[in-house]
């Protein structure tokens, strides 16, 4: 089950409702996500399978 997120202002990180149950050990590293996006925004990450010929 996914935790519900509250409304947010564009450009800010989402807030999680206080009554939502989430595993505190499972978080997101926004800096790691940004680094990945910066690295692979134009060139495909060859570590993953390509699905070009099957509709992806």
C-alpha positions as CSV (number, residue, x, y, z in Angstrom):
1,X,0.0,0.0,0.0
2,X,1.4,3.4,-0.9
3,X,1.4,6.3,1.6
4,X,-0.8,9.1,0.7
5,X,1.0,12.4,-0.1
6,X,-0.3,15.8,0.7
7,X,-0.7,18.6,-1.8
8,X,2.6,20.3,-2.6
9,X,3.9,23.4,-4.2
10,X,5.8,22.9,-7.5
11,X,9.6,22.7,-6.8
12,X,9.3,21.3,-3.3
13,X,9.6,17.7,-2.0
14,X,6.3,16.0,-1.2
15,X,5.1,15.7,2.3
16,X,3.7,12.4,3.6
17,X,0.5,12.5,5.7
18,X,1.1,11.8,9.4
19,X,-1.3,8.8,9.4
20,X,0.4,7.1,6.5
21,X,2.3,4.0,7.3
22,X,5.6,3.8,5.5
23,X,8.9,2.0,6.2
24,X,11.3,4.6,7.5
25,X,14.3,2.7,6.2
26,X,13.0,3.1,2.6
27,X,13.7,6.6,1.5
28,X,14.6,8.5,-1.6
29,X,17.9,10.2,-2.3
30,X,16.9,13.2,-4.3
31,X,20.5,14.1,-5.0
32,X,21.1,10.6,-6.4
33,X,18.0,10.9,-8.6
34,X,19.1,14.2,-9.9
35,X,22.6,12.8,-10.7
36,X,21.1,9.8,-12.5
37,X,18.8,12.1,-14.6
38,X,21.6,14.4,-15.4
39,X,23.8,11.5,-16.6
40,X,21.1,9.6,-18.6
41,X,18.7,12.3,-19.9
42,X,20.1,12.0,-23.4
43,X,22.0,8.7,-23.6
44,X,20.3,5.4,-22.7
45,X,21.5,3.5,-19.6
46,X,23.0,0.4,-21.2
47,X,22.6,-1.5,-17.9
48,X,18.9,-2.0,-18.7
49,X,17.3,-4.0,-21.5
50,X,16.0,-2.1,-24.6
51,X,12.4,-2.6,-25.6
52,X,12.6,-0.7,-28.9
53,X,11.3,-3.6,-31.0
54,X,8.4,-4.6,-28.7
55,X,6.6,-1.3,-28.3
56,X,8.7,0.3,-25.6
